[in-house]
Amino acid sequence: MIYKADLHIHTVLSPCGDLDMSPSMIIDQAKIKELDIIGITDHNCTKNALVCKEIGDSNNIFVMMGAEVTSKEEVHCLCFMPNEGKLSEFQEYLGLHINQKKNKPKFFGNQFVVDCRENIFGEEELLLIQSINQDIYQISDKVESLGGIFIPAHVDAHRNSIGSQLSFIPDDLVFDALEIVHKQHIVEYSEKYKIPDNTFITSSSDAHYLNDIGKRYTEFDLDELSFEEIKLVMRKQ
């Protein structure tokens, strides 16, 4: 069965995200855009992912819980966890390795943690849109050790991508898929970075505003709608 997925969405936890990007509003918009799967990928923090999943479960939207992690090289990486326990472990890892620079809400924006009723019960003090003190290999290894999914983000972007920061895709880097923002770039970037033919390519919105959700999406042909099945399809198994 074919499922429509947007795997790159930010909530009000990301300082660059619009204040309308609450979990329930995101789920409502996903339904309007006829998405079956969404990925919650706030910068370097997972604390709104679980509430998005809880609301998604009650609205027949499958939510991939994760974060968009910025490596020491300033490369953005989408990291998804298979369950709540692994998500908690990954959040501990992020908290341990994020740099201690404080957020300035008036300059960067607010970083709200909310509940399923839209109540704000916390605000992250450390600036989330900065790098953590781990390189891309260390992040990939951590995600792999937790049974997660690792996707270098927007490789065709002019900043914060493997292309812009490293100028190549390391042969020994373990990843499940690559995200290419614009589908018309797939052939160009596959040749430029010598991407193997069997690499699974995703395209997602990187939505910071409600109207952007679902503007770009990926179709998955799945036998069942589950985290493990999505991972198997990405790995061509």
C-alpha positions in Angstrom: 0.0 0.0 0.0 1.2 3.5 -0.8 1.6 6.0 2.1 2.3 9.7 1.7 5.0 11.0 4.1 6.5 14.4 5.1 9.4 13.5 7.3 10.8 17.0 8.1 8.5 19.1 10.3 9.3 21.6 13.1 7.1 22.5 16.0 7.0 25.5 18.4 10.1 23.9 20.1 12.3 25.1 17.2 13.1 28.8 17.6 12.8 29.2 13.9 9.3 27.6 13.9 6.1 29.6 13.7 4.0 29.8 16.9 1.1 28.2 15.0 3.2 25.0 14.8 1.6 23.3 17.8 1.3 19.5 17.8 -2.5 19.5 17.3 -2.3 22.2 14.5 0.4 20.1 12.8 -1.7 17.0 12.9 -4.8 18.9 11.6 -2.7 20.2 8.7 -1.3 16.8 8.0 -4.9 15.5 7.6 -5.8 18.4 5.3 -2.8 17.6 3.2 -3.8 13.9 3.2 -0.5 12.8 4.7 -0.3 9.3 6.3 3.2 9.8 7.9 4.9 12.8 9.4 8.3 13.2 11.0 8.8 15.6 13.9 12.3 17.0 13.7 12.9 19.9 16.0 16.5 21.2 16.2 18.6 19.1 18.6 15.6 18.3 20.8 12.9 15.7 20.9 10.6 17.0 23.7 7.6 17.7 21.5 7.8 14.5 19.5 5.9 12.2 21.9 2.9 14.5 22.3 2.7 14.8 18.5 2.7 11.0 18.3 -0.1 10.7 20.9 -2.2 13.2 19.0 -1.3 11.5 15.7 -2.3 8.1 16.9 -5.8 9.3 17.7 -6.1 10.9 14.3 -4.7 8.1 12.1 -1.5 9.9 11.4 1.7 7.9 11.9 4.3 10.1 13.6 8.0 9.4 13.4 9.6 10.8 16.5 13.0 12.4 16.2 15.1 15.5 15.8 17.1 17.4 13.3 20.6 17.2 14.8 23.3 19.6 13.8 26.7 17.9 13.8 30.1 19.4 14.8 30.6 20.0 11.1 27.3 22.0 10.9 25.6 19.2 8.9 21.9 18.8 9.6 20.8 15.1 10.1 17.3 13.7 10.6 17.3 11.1 13.4 14.3 9.0 14.2 13.7 6.7 17.1 11.6 3.5 17.1 9.8 4.0 20.4 9.4 6.2 23.5 12.2 4.5 25.4 14.8 4.9 22.7 13.6 8.5 22.2 14.3 9.2 25.8 17.8 7.7 25.5 18.4 9.9 22.4 17.2 13.0 24.2 19.7 12.2 27.1 22.5 12.0 24.4 21.5 15.3 22.9 21.3 17.0 26.3 24.7 15.7 27.2 26.4 17.0 24.0 24.6 20.2 23.1 26.8 23.3 23.6 25.8 25.5 26.6 25.0 28.7 24.7 21.7 30.2 26.0 18.8 31.1 23.8 17.8 34.7 23.3 14.1 34.5 22.6 13.8 38.1 21.4 16.5 37.4 18.8 16.2 33.7 17.9 12.6 32.9 18.9 10.9 31.0 21.6 11.5 27.3 22.3 8.2 26.0 23.8 7.5 22.5 25.1 3.8 21.8 25.1 1.2 19.2 26.1 -1.6 17.7 24.1 -4.0 20.4 25.2 -1.7 23.2 23.9 -0.5 24.2 27.3 3.0 25.5 27.5 4.7 23.7 30.4 8.4 24.4 29.6 10.8 26.4 27.5 14.2 25.2 26.6 16.9 27.6 27.8 19.8 26.4 25.7 19.9 27.6 22.1 18.7 24.7 19.9 19.8 26.0 16.5 23.5 25.4 17.2 25.7 22.4 16.7 26.3 19.6 19.2 29.9 18.5 20.1 29.6 15.3 18.1 30.6 14.7 14.5 28.4 13.1 11.9 29.9 9.7 12.4 29.3 9.8 16.1 25.7 10.8 15.6 25.2 8.1 13.0 26.7 5.5 15.3 24.4 6.6 18.2 21.3 6.4 16.0 22.3 3.0 14.7 23.0 1.7 18.3 19.4 2.7 19.3 17.8 1.0 16.3 16.9 4.3 14.7 16.8 5.8 11.3 19.5 8.3 10.2 19.0 10.6 7.2 21.5 13.4 6.2 19.1 16.3 5.5 18.7 18.4 2.4 21.9 17.4 0.7 21.2 19.8 -2.1 21.0 22.8 0.2 23.6 25.5 0.1 24.2 25.5 3.8 24.0 22.9 6.7 24.2 20.0 4.4 26.8 17.3 3.6 27.3 19.0 0.2 27.9 22.5 1.6 29.9 21.4 4.7 31.9 18.4 3.5 31.6 18.7 -0.3 31.3 14.9 -0.5 29.4 12.0 1.0 31.8 9.7 2.9 31.9 6.2 1.6 32.0 4.8 5.1 29.1 6.8 6.6 26.2 4.6 7.6 22.8 6.1 6.7 19.3 4.8 5.9 18.4 7.4 3.3 19.3 10.8 1.9 17.0 13.8 1.8 17.0 15.8 -1.4 14.8 18.9 -1.2 14.0 19.3 -4.9 13.3 16.1 -6.7 14.6 17.6 -10.0 18.0 17.6 -8.4 18.1 13.8 -7.8 20.0 12.9 -11.0 22.4 15.9 -10.7 23.3 15.2 -7.1 23.5 11.5 -7.5 26.2 12.1 -10.2 27.9 14.9 -8.3 28.2 13.0 -5.0 28.4 9.5 -6.5 25.3 8.4 -4.6 24.8 4.6 -4.9 21.9 3.6 -7.2 20.2 1.7 -4.3 20.1 4.7 -2.0 16.6 5.6 -0.8 15.9 9.3 -1.5 13.4 11.2 0.5 11.9 14.7 -0.2 10.2 16.6 2.6 8.9 20.1 3.4 11.3 21.2 6.2 8.1 23.0 7.4 8.4 25.8 9.8 4.9 27.1 9.0 1.6 25.3 8.7 1.0 26.0 5.0 4.4 24.4 4.2 3.5 21.0 5.6 3.1 18.5 2.8 4.4 20.8 0.1 7.1 18.2 -0.6 6.6 14.5 0.3 7.8 11.0 -0.2 5.7 8.0 -1.1 6.4 4.7 0.7 5.1 1.3 -0.6 4.7 -0.6 2.7 3.3 -4.0 3.6 2.3 -2.5 7.0 2.6 0.9 8.5 5.3 0.6 11.1 8.7 2.1 12.0 10.5 -1.2 11.2 8.8 -1.5 7.8 9.7 2.0 6.9 13.3 1.3 7.9 13.3 -1.9 5.9 12.0 -0.2 2.8 14.7 2.5 3.1 17.3 -0.2 3.3 15.8 -2.0 0.3 15.3 -5.2 2.3 
